[in-house]
Amino acid sequence: MAQSLSQVVLHIIFSTKNRSPLLTDDIIGEMHRYLATATRDQGWECYRVGGVADHVHLLVRQPRTEKLSAFIGHIKRNSSKWIHGKGGEFEGFAWQDGYGAFSIGYSQIESVIKYIDDQKEHHRKLSFQEEYRLVLQKYNISFEEKYVWD
């Protein structure tokens, strides 16, 4: 085959450090737009960014030549610098060290977009930790609690 092609769609989840609810109503929309722009600037397609005060979800398509860990490091670093520039309550903002990245089929894009869009409603019933455990179980990922949270 002469040409390399791929269709890798990922649902990425990461939280604020210690799940602190720092993404208040005043800043959350701006943060989501910033993450979407930073994603596109790295050459990744961004289908959706959403979340609530203590975590974000991204639905993205990975370019065939890019590394996931480098991408996540870039958007976390740059979004932290951006929000620190807002001053005041955001000077101590930080993302957790880790992240979750889950592959989905192209046909699942619309259902994951709906899931991300419904985060506010979803988290009236579940904490981030409860949600994340369910996601890990759904994708059959073994984990030890003491290593998942920072």
C-alpha positions in Angstrom: 0.0 0.0 0.0 1.5 3.3 -1.1 -0.5 5.6 1.2 -0.9 5.6 5.0 -4.5 6.3 6.1 -6.1 6.2 9.5 -9.4 7.0 11.3 -8.6 7.0 15.0 -11.2 8.7 17.1 -10.6 9.1 20.8 -12.7 10.1 23.8 -10.2 11.8 26.2 -11.0 12.6 29.8 -8.9 14.4 32.4 -9.6 16.4 35.6 -8.3 19.3 37.4 -5.7 18.6 40.1 -7.4 16.8 43.0 -10.7 17.3 41.1 -10.9 20.9 42.4 -14.0 22.6 40.9 -12.1 25.5 39.4 -13.8 25.6 36.0 -16.6 27.9 37.2 -19.5 29.1 35.1 -17.4 32.3 34.4 -14.6 30.5 32.7 -15.7 27.0 31.6 -17.0 28.0 28.2 -13.7 29.9 27.5 -11.7 26.9 28.6 -13.6 24.5 26.3 -13.1 26.9 23.4 -9.4 27.2 24.2 -9.0 23.4 24.3 -10.9 23.1 21.0 -8.6 25.7 19.3 -5.4 24.2 20.8 -6.5 20.8 19.5 -7.0 22.1 16.0 -3.8 24.1 16.1 -2.0 20.7 16.7 -3.6 19.3 13.6 -6.1 17.1 15.4 -9.8 17.2 14.4 -12.0 18.3 17.4 -15.5 17.0 17.4 -16.4 18.3 20.9 -15.1 19.6 24.1 -17.2 19.6 27.3 -17.3 18.8 30.9 -18.1 20.4 34.3 -16.2 22.3 37.0 -13.7 19.5 37.8 -13.0 17.8 34.5 -13.1 17.9 30.7 -14.0 15.5 27.9 -12.6 15.8 24.4 -13.7 13.9 21.3 -10.9 14.1 18.7 -9.5 12.4 15.7 -5.8 11.7 16.0 -3.6 12.5 13.0 -1.7 9.4 11.8 1.7 10.9 12.5 1.0 12.4 16.0 1.6 10.9 19.5 -1.2 11.0 22.0 1.0 11.7 25.0 2.7 14.7 23.3 -0.7 16.1 22.3 -2.2 15.9 25.8 0.9 17.4 27.3 0.7 20.3 24.9 -2.9 21.1 25.5 -2.6 20.8 29.3 0.5 23.0 29.5 -0.9 25.7 27.2 -4.4 25.8 28.7 -2.8 26.0 32.2 -0.7 29.0 31.0 -3.7 30.6 29.4 -5.9 30.3 32.5 -3.1 31.4 34.8 -3.0 34.6 32.8 -6.6 35.3 34.0 -5.1 35.9 37.4 -6.8 35.8 40.8 -8.5 32.6 41.6 -6.9 30.8 38.6 -3.2 31.3 39.6 -3.2 28.0 41.3 -5.0 26.1 38.6 -3.5 22.7 37.5 -4.6 19.6 35.6 -4.2 16.2 37.1 -1.0 14.3 35.9 -2.8 11.5 34.1 -5.6 11.1 31.6 -7.9 8.5 30.0 -8.1 8.0 26.3 -10.6 5.6 24.8 -10.9 4.6 21.2 -14.4 4.7 19.7 -15.8 3.6 16.3 -16.6 6.3 13.8 -20.3 5.3 14.0 -20.2 6.2 17.8 -19.3 9.8 17.3 -22.8 11.2 17.6 -23.6 9.2 20.8 -20.3 10.4 22.4 -21.0 14.0 21.5 -24.4 13.7 23.2 -22.7 12.1 26.2 -20.3 15.1 26.4 -23.1 17.6 25.9 -25.1 16.1 28.7 -22.3 16.3 31.3 -24.0 18.9 33.5 -27.1 16.7 33.8 -25.1 13.5 34.1 -23.1 14.9 37.1 -26.2 15.8 39.0 -26.2 12.0 39.8 -22.6 11.0 39.7 -19.3 12.4 40.8 -16.3 12.5 38.4 -14.8 9.6 40.2 -17.9 7.5 39.9 -18.2 8.4 36.2 -14.6 7.6 35.5 -14.8 4.2 37.2 -17.8 3.4 35.0 -15.9 4.4 31.8 -12.9 2.3 32.8 -15.2 -0.7 33.4 -17.0 -0.1 30.1 -13.7 -0.3 28.3 -12.6 -3.3 30.3 -9.5 -1.5 31.8 -8.1 -2.9 35.0 -6.9 -0.3 37.5 -5.9 0.2 41.1 -7.7 3.0 42.8 -4.5 4.3 44.5 -2.9 5.0 41.1 -5.9 6.6 39.4 -6.3 9.7 41.5 -3.8 12.4 42.4 
